[in-house]
Amino acid sequence: MTDIVDPDASDKRRTWGLILLAGGGMAMTAYASVVLWLVKENADYAFYLGLCAMGLIGVVLTGFAGLLMKRTIRANILGNEVEISDKGEGE
């Protein structure tokens, strides 16, 4: 029986996802820092923009955690159990 997902392609997708997530995180952090510098005179704008920037950084860090760990999702839907996992059968 063959696996539905090719492990080599899966590792490549994870690597590309990690690279793109890191690039997006760096771009959004740079963008947030420039915007915060531009509105430094208005405390309300700086506070709320800084809060949103921290939220974006939190999303990026959560994405890193999701890419780097093995995941298993179990659900019971209308009496049927569903399990989704990215682990191989031998693990």
N, C-alpha and C positions, 0 to 999 in steps of 0.2 A: 504494500500500500504506500503510495507516495504522499508526501505532505502537500497541503494546499498552498502553503506559502513557502517559497524558496528561501532558505536561510541566508544565502549570499545576497539576494536582493533585499531581504529584510534588514540585514546589517547595513547595506548601502543606503536604504531609506532612512534608517536611524541616524547614520552619519550625516547625511544631507540635512535632515531635520535639525540636528544639533548645530550644524554650521549656520543654517538659515536663522534659527532661533537666536543664536549668539549675535549674528549680524544685525538682526532686527532689534535686539535688546540694546546693542551699542548705539544704533541709530536713534532709537527713541530716547535713550539717556542723554545723548548729545543734543537732540532737539529740545528736550525738557530743560536742560541746563541753559541753553541759549534763550529760550522763552522766559525762564525765570530771571535771567540777567536783564532782559528787556523790560520786565515789569517790576523790577526791584523797588521802585518808588511807591508802588501801590501795594500795601500790605495784604489787602483782601485778595487781589489777583494772585500774588505770590503764594499765599497760603493754599488757596484752592488748586492752583496749578501744581504746586509741590505735592499736595495730597494725591492728585491724579497721577503724577509721575511716579510716586511710590506705589500706587496701585498697578501701574503698568510694569514696574520692576518686579512686583510680586507675581504677576501673571507670567512673566518670563522665567522667573525662578521656579514656579510651579511646573512650567513646561519642561525645564531642564530635569526636574525630578521625575516627571512622567516619561521622558525619553530614556533616562538612565536606569530605571528599575524595571523589573518584571512585574507585569500587571495581571490580575485576575479579577473578573467581574462576575458575580453570581447574582441571579435575580429569580424571583418566583412570580411568573406572569400568568394569571388566570389558572393557577394550579399546575402549570408547567415550569419545571426548573430549567434555567438557561445558564450556561457557564461559558464565558469567553476568556481566553487566556492567550498570552503570547509566549508561553513556555512550550518547549518541545515535549514530545511524549516521554523521552528518557529522563527528563529533569524532575 
